[in-house]
Amino acid sequence: MHIIKTTDTLFKRIQFFKNKQKILGLVPTMGNLHEGHIKLILLAQKYVDIIIVSLFINPMQFNNELDFKKYPKTFYKDCEILKKLKIDILFAPKISEMYPNGAKMNTYIQVPKLSEIIEGKSRPGHFTGVTTIVGKLFNLIQPNFSFFGEKDYQQLLIIKTFVKELNYSVKIISLPTVRLKNGLAFSSRNRNLKNQELQKAPFLYQVIKQTINKIIQNNGKNLHKIINFSKISLIKKGFLIDIFDVYNAKTLDNFSKEQKKNILLASVWLGKTRLIDNKKFIL
């Protein structure tokens, strides 16, 4: 495994592999690797010859300075995981390498509408930070494939949109949300949950599934009532709700019975930790 920290060195290494006509795959991460990341890398092994994992905690996608500072940093442990998986390149640049003039002064990529609704409304600028850093990585590495989890569904949709609209040649491959046996989605932020909160956290996915079952049973009727009942259940359990609603799975427009493919998106706080989850369904 080559650990690369500068864009110049990365570019030279990428050109070496391209000259050998190798198929390249990128798995972008912010580190603190968990089972979800591991499954993404194992998926990548089925598609490509060379796997590049990026590890960069991107300040541009944090709208809260404190949240950025307390994001878990486990570089050496991450390196051990990646060595065992036999990836080819770990790209782990400093902030100054990716943003020589600072993140606030960097040219950015922004997807209209999709970046400003739902999660984007709650976290202004977040998705602009995501698309900008992913776009920079795509330009540097020029991968044939890139791999993302479906837990961050809105993010996935936004990345697919900017790849299509800006004519990137990379193929986006997504992996269904990886969960613990109790249903809790793997997330780097789970590390911040206290023991009591860890016991409560799986209740979110239970409520998501129960809500969808009720929506299907009622054929989409009384949606507002069903959603409100679920929100009350979460609040009673100690969750603070930011987002809990149903949307069109393709466009993230508001729910409509005319659209068969839908998704329930949830963003909640449990203590000081933000949990994100979702589940698609067909009506």
Order of alpha helices (4+ residues) and beta strands (2+ residues): beta-alpha-beta-alpha-beta-alpha-alpha-beta-alpha-alpha-alpha-beta-alpha-beta-alpha-alpha-alpha-beta-beta-beta
